């Protein structure tokens, strides 16, 4: 049986190839952005007193939470990972974030960052730790390398690492949603381009001279 030769294989796509595909193909771009946009479209509703709801929504608008979540989701679906850094203005971001210590306006900014700018350090291997299978610390490269505690990083995955499988969580990130979709979508684009070329051949004048 010829099908006995079929095996599963993983195609390696570098970030530049994924970005080129995203920019060049409207079909691939829609496959990435539409689910992300749909997840943020209706957003959410708060259950509280009207005054408190207004205050929460005003704070979300100031921080552009909805826009930042959408941007991070698109990065995650395209590259396999994206993150939002929670900025509080503290001098040492390597220390855990204490939500109880935050006051109104305590979150100064939210920064969307791609996976190639944020590096996972040592993975927690202790199954009794709440951080099991995730990085103990993140580092971001700016003017100098800065360590950031995981409590200050909201991580988004494309295809999330399998829970409990440390082999699938070696770098703290997931996998691009284009894996498994790239070849079928590319074939559709190729067929559309070929049909476009055939249109020019649909009518060809032939002039005969005896």
HELIX and SHEET records of a PDB file:
HELIX    1   1 UNK A    2  UNK A    5  5                                   4    
HELIX    2   2 UNK A   15  UNK A   24  1                                  10    
HELIX    3   3 UNK A   26  UNK A   41  1                                  16    
HELIX    4   4 UNK A   50  UNK A   63  1                                  14    
HELIX    5   5 UNK A   65  UNK A   79  1                                  15    
HELIX    6   6 UNK A   99  UNK A  101  5                                   3    
HELIX    7   7 UNK A  115  UNK A  117  5                                   3    
HELIX    8   8 UNK A  150  UNK A  152  5                                   3    
HELIX    9   9 UNK A  166  UNK A  168  5                                   3    
HELIX   10  10 UNK A  182  UNK A  201  1                                  20    
SHEET    1   A 3 UNK A 109  UNK A 114  0                                        
SHEET    2   A 3 UNK A  81  UNK A  87 -1                                        
SHEET    3   A 3 UNK A 153  UNK A 157 -1                                        
SHEET    1   B 3 UNK A 118  UNK A 120  0                                        
SHEET    2   B 3 UNK A 137  UNK A 141 -1                                        
SHEET    3   B 3 UNK A 145  UNK A 149 -1                                        
END                                                                             
